[in-house]
Amino acid sequence: MAGVEAYCVKCKAKRQMADGKEVAMKGKGGVTRRAMKGKCPKCGTTMFRIMGAKK
């Protein structure tokens, strides 16, 4: 799933995430949270974006 906008901490700007894929992160209370993980197209830093619950 490409084209997700996320914040790059290194560039200090919002960018379109490259090579984005959905991952499951551990949350509070033993629940899992959906997130997108990808790379910044400008500097190559790993980017995360926490997504909402599936409907």
Backbone as CSV, one residue per row, in Angstrom:
resi,resn,N_x,N_y,N_z,CA_x,CA_y,CA_z,C_x,C_y,C_z
1,MET,0.847,-1.171,0.000,0.000,0.000,0.000,0.894,1.236,0.000
2,ALA,1.032,1.884,-1.095,1.904,3.043,-1.215,1.072,4.321,-1.205
3,GLY,1.735,5.447,-1.062,1.043,6.723,-1.108,0.526,7.202,0.233
4,VAL,0.994,6.616,1.328,0.575,7.049,2.655,1.498,8.170,3.101
5,GLU,0.913,9.243,3.608,1.708,10.369,4.079,2.091,10.142,5.538
6,ALA,3.356,10.327,5.847,3.853,10.159,7.211,4.891,11.235,7.492
7,TYR,5.218,11.420,8.775,6.175,12.436,9.190,7.575,11.837,9.271
8,CYS,8.537,12.471,8.610,9.940,12.054,8.691,10.618,12.858,9.787
9,VAL,11.126,12.175,10.800,11.755,12.848,11.935,13.073,13.497,11.523
10,LYS,13.795,12.870,10.626,15.086,13.402,10.197,14.928,14.651,9.326
11,CYS,14.010,14.607,8.360,13.764,15.762,7.474,12.882,16.820,8.130
12,LYS,12.152,16.439,9.187,11.198,17.305,9.872,10.114,17.816,8.921
13,ALA,9.575,16.874,8.115,8.520,17.232,7.161,7.646,16.016,6.880
14,LYS,6.408,16.272,6.428,5.520,15.188,6.009,5.856,14.836,4.569
15,ARG,5.967,13.539,4.297,6.289,13.069,2.954,5.473,11.828,2.629
16,GLN,5.367,11.527,1.332,4.733,10.287,0.887,5.695,9.147,1.191
17,MET,5.221,8.150,1.905,6.053,7.021,2.310,6.344,6.113,1.111
18,ALA,7.598,5.714,0.953,7.988,4.780,-0.099,8.074,3.371,0.493
19,ASP,7.736,2.359,-0.276,7.788,0.954,0.151,6.974,0.703,1.409
20,GLY,5.795,1.300,1.499,4.952,1.151,2.683,4.293,-0.215,2.755
21,LYS,4.289,-0.786,3.959,3.576,-2.045,4.181,2.953,-2.010,5.567
22,GLU,1.828,-2.717,5.710,1.110,-2.721,6.976,1.751,-3.702,7.946
23,VAL,1.954,-3.259,9.185,2.530,-4.098,10.232,1.630,-4.011,11.467
24,ALA,1.807,-4.946,12.396,1.072,-4.946,13.661,2.035,-4.552,14.773
25,MET,1.671,-3.520,15.527,2.494,-3.068,16.643,1.818,-3.456,17.952
26,LYS,2.612,-3.690,18.986,2.053,-3.982,20.303,1.542,-2.682,20.915
27,GLY,0.349,-2.749,21.496,-0.236,-1.599,22.167,-0.460,-1.904,23.634
28,LYS,-1.046,-0.953,24.332,-1.329,-1.125,25.754,-2.386,-2.201,25.963
29,GLY,-2.283,-2.942,27.040,-3.281,-3.946,27.393,-3.225,-5.197,26.546
30,GLY,-2.103,-5.446,25.878,-1.953,-6.658,25.085,-2.668,-6.623,23.750
31,VAL,-3.145,-5.460,23.320,-3.815,-5.357,22.024,-2.781,-5.075,20.929
32,THR,-3.159,-5.306,19.698,-2.276,-4.961,18.588,-2.852,-3.762,17.865
33,ARG,-1.982,-2.900,17.372,-2.388,-1.706,16.636,-1.860,-1.804,15.220
34,ARG,-2.663,-1.348,14.277,-2.237,-1.336,12.877,-1.337,-0.126,12.648
35,ALA,-0.299,-0.315,11.830,0.590,0.783,11.497,1.164,0.544,10.103
36,MET,1.621,1.607,9.479,2.306,1.519,8.195,3.778,1.798,8.456
37,LYS,4.627,1.012,7.827,6.066,1.173,7.972,6.650,1.297,6.575
38,GLY,7.516,2.282,6.377,8.125,2.488,5.073,9.392,3.317,5.193
39,LYS,9.841,3.832,4.068,11.071,4.629,4.020,10.762,6.027,3.516
40,CYS,11.552,6.996,3.966,11.465,8.359,3.458,12.115,8.378,2.076
41,PRO,11.430,8.901,1.048,12.006,8.904,-0.295,13.215,9.831,-0.441
42,LYS,13.366,10.805,0.454,14.471,11.757,0.343,15.733,11.307,1.078
43,CYS,15.574,10.842,2.349,16.762,10.509,3.140,16.893,9.022,3.467
44,GLY,15.833,8.220,3.254,15.909,6.779,3.492,15.649,6.343,4.923
45,THR,15.267,7.271,5.803,14.966,6.940,7.193,13.668,6.149,7.277
46,THR,13.588,5.214,8.221,12.366,4.442,8.435,11.285,5.364,8.999
47,MET,10.066,5.252,8.425,8.934,6.069,8.852,7.816,5.154,9.344
48,PHE,7.063,5.614,10.348,5.903,4.887,10.864,4.703,5.806,10.845
49,ARG,3.534,5.215,10.624,2.272,5.937,10.765,1.280,4.985,11.396
50,ILE,0.757,5.341,12.564,-0.225,4.505,13.250,-1.580,4.743,12.582
51,MET,-2.254,3.644,12.237,-3.539,3.712,11.535,-4.676,3.440,12.512
52,GLY,-5.885,3.750,12.104,-7.069,3.500,12.916,-7.454,2.029,12.856
53,ALA,-8.442,1.678,13.647,-8.931,0.295,13.668,-9.652,-0.028,12.373
54,LYS,-9.603,-1.296,11.969,-10.323,-1.737,10.763,-11.815,-1.686,11.024
55,LYS,-12.569,-1.294,10.013,-14.021,-1.226,10.163,-14.688,-2.291,9.348
